[in-house]
Amino acid sequence: MREPSSQIVEQWLKLQLLFKAHPPNLVLERLDFQGGRNAKLTPELLAGYLDITLEQASYMREEHASVVQGLPDYPQKAFAGRGITMIGGGRYSEFLATTLGMIRLLGSRLPVEVWMKDRSEEKAAWCDDLLTQGAVCRFISDYIADMSVFTHYYQLKVPVLLFSTFAEVLYLDSDNMPVVNPDAVFDVPLYIATGAVLWPDFWRSSESPYTPFITGRDSVKATAVPGFQTVEAGQMLWNKEKHWKGLCLSAYYNYFGPNYFYTLFTQGSHGWGDKDTFPTALRALGANWTLVAHHPQAQKHNDRTGTGHGVALGKFPAAAMMQADPAHGEEFRSLFLHSNTVKLSPRRMLCSECVEDASALSAQERLEGKRVVFKGSIVDDWSGIYPHMRDGKRVFATKEGDELNDMGKLDMEKDIWRVMERVACVGAFNEEEICNRTRTHLEKTFGEVTRWHGGSERTCR
């Protein structure tokens, strides 16, 4: 895979100058949503949350228009091909290792870029291990000299999309894995027609009534509740040539996200962060894009016997969320499993008392020699899946009479554990104790152990 183009470094410097010339004129701090995050949305509730005057909104409308006017054209020949981009670093690398393993187990041949903020986040020897799996490490700090603006993990998604060498990108969160081979998603007619596919979240938009006014969608402040769904940006399909300016405008929103746009777009309700910066940018530019028709489905916990069908345990209502394959418009067929509550890595599942890797700590924590210890789900009785791990039962609820969920051919949970066995036993994350516990869980729960030897596997029953 080639290196990111110098054209993009130059474009970023120009974008940064453009953004700095048009900053927000006030700070919107992250606050709790009025009436609670599950409050019924009304025009009065949405209008009463943020203290923004018409004068302030009008100023930002002009600044926003200036940014839109200054957005650069698509840099020809800077990108090529299709591929997957993900963000690792620290604990996210553990989740990503499982996700990448599933991508390859399912037969995907797409190249993968694994991005980290800087080299301090790299797990020792992991980048060498990634090369054997058709993936390459990239570091944002190699292309952006001043990283001080990136104070939140949410902000990293846009530079990763901008700097990725791919012209067409499937972005995946580190804890979001496909459950069928994702390669064909680039050939879905909806994507070919529009060039951008986003997936819905569970909630309706709670954006400020001033959002359509500030972003130029309307000439007046909104008086009604927004009629659209929020987006769950753990997966995005993006053609950069078709939607380069939309990506650059979302970069503006994320550049000033923590102190302004994240709160403007959510008002403290669900999803504060980067996720709604992408559809907001596309709407502001009047772009043609696709929102997948099916809402996400909760992938619930099993019951304690391992044979139940969706009984929630512990503090979480669900173990993960499923997102639909856009190739199937009339019925919900799963494409992605986003582990937004239960994190699927061997250490997070099986540690009795694990020391957090230094790459997961802040620079200040590393300077102080801080030692952070955490417990895995197998011993943490606060965890919603503690009973499952303790008793060697399946974590995910299954359809009645069908342990394959809705994939038909894939025993999703067993294959995830097969991948985690490789992560725990081979490569950069290899730990003998966790490796043995992973094999024990595989044998107790699924009746087999897949033992990896170098690049091959042997299944023992």
DASUL-V881675 format. One record per backbone hydrogen bond with DSSP energy under -0.5 kcal/mol. CO is the residue of the C=O (numbers start at 0). NH is the residue of the N-H. If there is no record, write none. Layout:
CO NH
CO NH
This chain:
4 7
4 8
5 9
6 10
7 11
8 12
9 13
10 14
11 15
12 16
13 17
14 18
15 19
16 20
17 21
18 21
19 22
26 28
28 30
32 35
35 38
41 45
42 46
43 47
45 48
49 51
52 56
53 57
54 58
55 59
56 60
57 61
58 62
59 63
60 64
61 65
62 66
63 67
64 68
65 69
66 70
67 70
73 75
74 77
80 166
80 167
81 110
82 169
83 112
84 171
85 87
85 114
88 91
89 92
89 93
90 93
90 94
91 95
92 96
93 97
94 98
95 99
96 100
97 101
98 102
99 103
100 104
101 105
102 107
103 106
110 83
111 135
112 85
112 114
113 137
114 87
115 139
116 140
117 120
118 121
120 89
122 125
122 126
124 128
125 129
126 130
127 131
128 131
129 132
129 134
130 133
133 111
135 113
137 115
138 141
139 142
139 143
144 146
146 149
148 150
151 154
152 155
153 156
154 158
155 159
156 160
157 161
158 162
159 163
164 79
166 239
167 82
168 170
168 237
169 84
170 235
172 175
174 176
174 338
176 336
181 184
182 185
183 186
184 187
187 190
187 191
188 192
189 193
190 194
194 238
195 289
196 236
197 291
198 231
202 229
207 210
208 221
209 213
210 214
211 216
211 217
212 215
227 204
229 200
230 232
231 234
233 172
234 198
235 170
235 237
236 196
237 168
237 239
238 242
242 246
243 247
244 248
245 249
246 250
247 251
248 252
249 253
250 254
251 255
253 256
255 259
255 260
256 259
256 261
256 262
258 27
259 263
260 264
261 265
262 266
263 207
265 268
267 32
268 271
273 276
273 277
274 277
274 278
275 279
276 280
277 281
278 282
279 283
280 284
281 286
282 285
286 288
289 197
289 291
296 321
297 299
298 318
298 319
299 396
302 305
307 397
309 311
312 315
318 340
318 341
319 298
320 337
321 296
322 334
322 335
323 325
324 327
326 328
330 332
332 324
334 178
334 179
335 322
335 337
336 176
336 338
337 320
337 339
340 342
341 343
342 344
344 348
345 349
346 350
347 376
348 377
350 375
353 355
353 373
356 359
357 360
361 365
362 366
363 367
364 369
365 368
369 371
370 372
371 355
373 353
375 378
375 379
378 380
379 382
381 314
382 385
384 388
385 389
386 390
387 391
387 392
388 391
394 301
398 401
401 398
401 404
403 406
406 408
408 410
409 411
410 414
411 415
412 416
413 417
414 418
415 419
416 420
417 421
418 422
419 423
420 424
421 425
423 430
426 429
430 434
431 435
432 436
433 437
434 438
435 439
436 440
437 441
438 442
439 443
440 444
441 445
441 446
441 447
442 446
448 450
448 459
449 451
450 457
452 455
455 452
457 450
457 459
459 448
